[in-house]
Amino acid sequence: MRLPSPHPERPARVLVIGDLMLDRYLWGSCDRVSPEAPVQVVKVERETHSLGGAGNVVSNLCSLGAQVSLLSLVGLDAENTPLPRLMQQWGVSTDGLLRDAARPTTVKTRVLAAHHQLLRFDVEHTAPCSDAHAAAIVAGLQRRAAETDVVVLSDYGKGLLTPDLTRELIARCNRAGLPVLVDPKGRDYLHYRGATLVTPNRKEAAAATGLDLSSDAGIAAAGRKLLQELELKACLITLSEDGMALFEASGEQRLPTQAREVFDVTGAGDTVIAAIAFGLACGLPLRDACDFANRAAGVVVGKLGAATVTLKEVEDIA
């Protein structure tokens, strides 16, 4: 297996565009049922935060050693959350964050006891972004294109990556000769046409194609359909414990899972697309970058929550 080898004088440069969120974790213990209702009572003992959504792609890229820029849309309340501090801790500028007074910053709060998630509640607003904000995202891409090796579109369906904006971003990346990788959302993938790579999981690929992916034949049919109809260079379907399936015009390749144990699959898709972007930015061919991503995912599913992986951790299992 070929591992990414960052240039000693210039790090891999990746631009992430997508739905930034705050992941909030309330950790505690649970040993009784409420007298008010048949629900468990959690005694909260600590609270932690991490970058979520497109932010998890960012933190995974930073953990691997990439130089990362982010373009996203948050609420005016973002300054009152840990988001700016978390971005600064990863060395990522907040200059690419647009503010929208009409929406709250997306926050996902998870309540855990004994390392098990008991509840999640979300604060979010998913209306499409305004034309003005879309234009600002395009302008942000234009300003950063010359200093970018790979672009990632991290679509969580929270309103930033509208179909029109997504098409425009992909078109501009193609004109600039920039690989553009898409973590897709929804059933209609037509606005992802022309991307370098899309990375749906099994359930997402089934919804997008209308096919049954419970068999190898179904997986192959879905991969070929997405590849052809969306005019992609490649399609990677992630299959959880069954690994991944990579489809290119030159053929298909199955990548068996590299996980030693599966503790939590939360955020594994973010790790996959981050690792592929990092590999490509370091000069790896696509197949080698996907193999690297498969091994990175094998590491991260052995951790709790939306975790990150380092290059050293992947090297240790290579």
C-alpha positions in Angstrom: 0.0 0.0 0.0 1.2 3.5 -0.9 0.8 6.0 1.9 0.5 9.8 1.4 3.9 11.6 1.6 3.3 15.3 2.1 5.8 17.6 0.5 8.4 18.7 3.1 8.1 22.4 2.1 4.4 22.6 1.3 1.5 20.8 3.0 -1.4 19.2 1.2 -3.9 22.1 0.7 -7.6 21.2 0.9 -10.7 23.5 0.7 -13.8 22.3 2.4 -17.2 23.8 1.5 -20.2 22.6 3.4 -22.5 22.6 6.4 -20.6 23.4 9.6 -22.0 22.2 12.9 -21.2 22.1 16.5 -21.2 18.6 18.1 -22.0 18.9 21.8 -21.6 16.0 24.1 -23.0 15.7 27.6 -21.3 12.9 29.5 -22.7 11.4 32.7 -24.0 8.5 34.7 -27.5 6.9 34.8 -28.7 4.8 37.6 -32.4 5.7 38.1 -35.7 6.4 36.4 -37.4 9.8 36.7 -40.5 9.9 39.0 -42.0 12.4 36.6 -42.0 10.2 33.5 -40.7 6.8 32.4 -37.4 8.2 31.3 -33.8 7.7 32.5 -32.2 10.4 34.6 -28.7 11.3 33.5 -26.4 13.1 36.0 -24.3 15.2 33.7 -20.6 15.2 34.8 -18.9 16.9 32.0 -19.4 18.6 28.6 -17.2 18.4 25.5 -17.4 19.9 22.0 -16.1 19.2 18.6 -16.5 20.4 15.0 -19.3 18.6 13.3 -20.7 18.1 9.8 -18.2 19.7 7.4 -16.2 20.6 10.5 -15.5 16.9 11.1 -14.0 16.7 7.6 -11.9 19.7 8.5 -10.6 18.2 11.8 -9.8 14.9 10.1 -7.8 16.7 7.4 -6.0 18.7 10.0 -5.3 15.6 12.1 -3.7 14.0 9.0 -1.5 17.0 8.4 -3.3 19.0 5.7 -3.5 22.8 5.5 -7.3 23.4 5.5 -9.6 26.2 4.5 -13.3 26.2 5.2 -16.2 28.0 3.6 -19.5 27.7 5.4 -22.6 29.5 6.7 -23.4 29.9 10.4 -25.7 32.1 12.5 -24.9 35.3 14.3 -24.8 33.2 17.5 -21.7 31.4 16.3 -19.4 33.7 18.3 -21.2 32.6 21.4 -20.4 28.9 20.7 -17.1 27.0 20.9 -16.9 26.9 17.1 -14.3 29.8 16.6 -12.1 28.4 19.4 -12.3 24.9 18.0 -11.3 26.1 14.5 -8.4 28.1 15.9 -7.2 25.0 17.9 -7.0 23.1 14.6 -5.2 26.1 12.9 -8.1 26.9 10.6 -9.1 30.5 9.9 -12.7 31.6 10.6 -12.5 34.1 7.7 -14.5 31.7 5.5 -17.5 31.7 7.8 -20.5 33.7 6.5 -23.1 34.9 9.1 -26.9 34.7 8.6 -29.1 36.5 11.0 -32.1 34.4 9.9 -30.7 31.1 11.1 -29.2 29.6 14.2 -25.8 27.8 14.1 -26.5 24.1 13.8 -25.8 22.3 17.1 -26.2 18.6 17.7 -26.3 17.6 21.4 -25.7 14.0 22.4 -26.4 12.7 25.9 -24.2 9.7 26.9 -23.9 7.5 29.9 -21.5 4.5 30.3 -20.3 5.3 26.7 -23.7 4.8 25.3 -25.7 7.5 23.5 -29.1 7.8 25.2 -30.5 10.9 23.3 -29.7 13.4 20.6 -31.4 16.7 20.1 -30.7 19.2 17.3 -31.0 22.9 16.8 -30.9 23.8 13.1 -32.4 25.7 10.2 -32.3 24.1 6.8 -33.8 26.7 4.5 -31.7 27.3 1.3 -29.1 29.9 1.6 -29.7 33.3 0.0 -28.4 34.3 -3.4 -26.0 36.7 -1.7 -24.5 34.1 0.5 -24.2 31.7 -2.5 -22.4 34.4 -4.4 -20.0 34.9 -1.5 -19.2 31.2 -1.4 -18.4 31.2 -5.1 -16.2 34.3 -4.6 -14.5 32.5 -1.7 -13.6 29.6 -3.9 -12.3 31.9 -6.6 -10.0 33.6 -4.1 -8.6 30.3 -2.7 -8.4 28.3 -6.0 -4.8 29.1 -6.7 -3.7 27.9 -3.3 -5.8 24.7 -3.2 -5.0 21.2 -4.3 -8.4 19.5 -3.7 -11.9 20.7 -3.0 -14.4 18.8 -0.8 -18.1 19.5 -0.8 -19.6 18.2 2.4 -23.3 18.2 2.0 -25.4 17.6 5.1 -28.6 19.0 3.7 -28.6 22.1 6.0 -29.2 24.6 3.3 -25.8 25.8 2.1 -25.1 23.5 -0.8 -28.2 24.3 -2.9 -28.4 22.5 -6.3 -27.6 25.8 -8.1 -24.6 26.6 -5.9 -23.3 23.0 -6.1 -23.5 23.0 -9.9 -21.6 26.3 -10.0 -18.9 25.2 -7.6 -18.3 22.0 -9.5 -18.2 23.8 -12.8 -15.6 26.3 -11.4 -13.5 23.6 -9.9 -13.4 21.8 -13.3 -12.4 24.9 -15.1 -9.6 25.5 -12.6 -8.5 21.9 -12.9 -9.2 21.1 -9.2 -10.4 17.7 -8.2 -13.8 18.1 -6.4 -15.0 15.4 -4.1 -18.6 15.2 -2.9 -20.1 13.6 0.2 -23.7 13.6 -1.0 -27.1 14.1 0.6 -30.7 13.4 -0.5 -32.1 11.3 -3.4 -31.4 13.6 -6.4 -27.8 13.6 -7.3 -28.1 15.4 -10.6 -26.5 18.6 -9.3 -23.4 16.6 -8.5 -22.9 15.9 -12.2 -19.3 16.4 -13.3 -17.7 16.0 -9.9 -14.5 14.0 -9.6 -15.8 11.6 -7.0 -19.0 11.0 -4.9 -18.9 8.9 -1.8 -22.4 7.7 -0.8 -22.9 5.0 1.8 -25.0 1.9 1.0 -28.3 3.5 2.1 -27.6 6.7 0.3 -26.7 5.0 -2.9 -29.8 2.9 -2.7 -32.0 6.0 -2.3 -30.3 7.8 -5.1 -30.5 5.0 -7.6 -33.7 3.2 -6.5 -31.7 -0.1 -6.5 -31.4 -2.8 -3.9 -27.8 -2.9 -2.7 -28.1 -6.0 -0.5 -26.1 -8.1 -3.0 -22.8 -7.6 -4.9 -24.8 -7.4 -8.1 -26.9 -4.6 -6.7 -23.9 -2.7 -5.5 -22.2 -3.0 -8.9 -25.3 -1.8 -10.7 -25.7 1.2 -8.4 -22.0 2.2 -8.8 -22.1 1.9 -12.5 -25.3 3.9 -12.7 -24.0 6.8 -10.6 -20.7 6.8 -12.5 -22.4 7.0 -15.9 -25.4 9.2 -15.2 -23.4 11.8 -13.2 -20.4 11.7 -15.6 -18.1 11.1 -12.7 -14.5 10.1 -12.8 -15.2 7.7 -9.9 -17.8 6.6 -7.4 -17.0 5.1 -4.1 -19.8 3.4 -2.2 -18.9 2.8 1.5 -20.4 -0.5 2.9 -19.6 -0.4 6.6 -18.4 -3.8 7.7 -18.3 -4.9 4.0 -15.6 -2.3 3.2 -15.9 -0.1 0.1 -16.6 -0.5 -3.6 -14.8 1.8 -6.1 -16.1 2.3 -9.6 -14.1 4.0 -12.4 -14.5 3.9 -16.2 -11.6 1.4 -16.3 -13.3 -1.0 -13.9 -14.4 -1.9 -10.4 -12.5 -2.7 -7.2 -13.7 -4.0 -3.8 -11.8 -2.9 -0.8 -12.4 -5.2 2.2 -12.8 -3.5 5.6 -9.6 -2.8 7.6 -11.4 -2.4 10.9 -10.0 -4.5 13.8 -13.1 -3.7 15.9 -16.2 -1.5 15.3 -17.1 0.6 18.3 -18.8 3.6 16.6 -19.4 4.4 12.9 -20.3 8.0 13.7 -18.4 10.3 11.3 -16.7 7.5 9.4 -17.9 9.0 6.1 -16.2 12.3 7.0 -13.0 10.4 7.7 -13.2 8.6 4.3 -13.6 11.7 2.2 -11.0 13.6 4.2 -8.5 10.8 3.8 -9.1 10.6 0.0 -8.7 14.4 -0.3 -5.5 14.3 1.7 -4.1 11.4 -0.4 -4.9 13.2 -3.7 -3.4 16.4 -2.4 -0.2 14.5 -1.6 -0.1 13.2 -5.2 -1.5 9.7 -4.7 -3.5 8.1 -7.6 -7.2 7.8 -6.8 -7.1 4.0 -6.1 -4.3 4.4 -3.7 -6.0 7.4 -2.0 -9.2 5.2 -1.6 -7.1 2.4 -0.1 -5.6 4.8 2.3 -9.1 6.1 3.2 -10.3 2.6 3.8 -7.6 2.0 6.3 -8.2 5.3 8.0 -11.9 4.4 8.4 -10.8 1.1 9.9 -9.0 3.1 12.6 -11.7 5.7 13.3 -14.6 3.2 13.8 -12.7 1.8 16.7 -13.1 5.2 18.5 -16.1 6.7 20.2 -18.0 9.5 18.5 -17.0 11.6 15.5 -13.3 11.0 16.0 -10.2 11.8 13.9 -7.3 9.7 12.7 -3.6 10.5 12.3 -1.2 9.4 9.5 0.8 7.5 12.1 -2.2 5.5 13.2 -2.9 4.5 9.6 0.8 3.6 9.1 0.7 1.3 12.1 -2.0 -0.9 10.5 -0.6 -0.7 6.9 
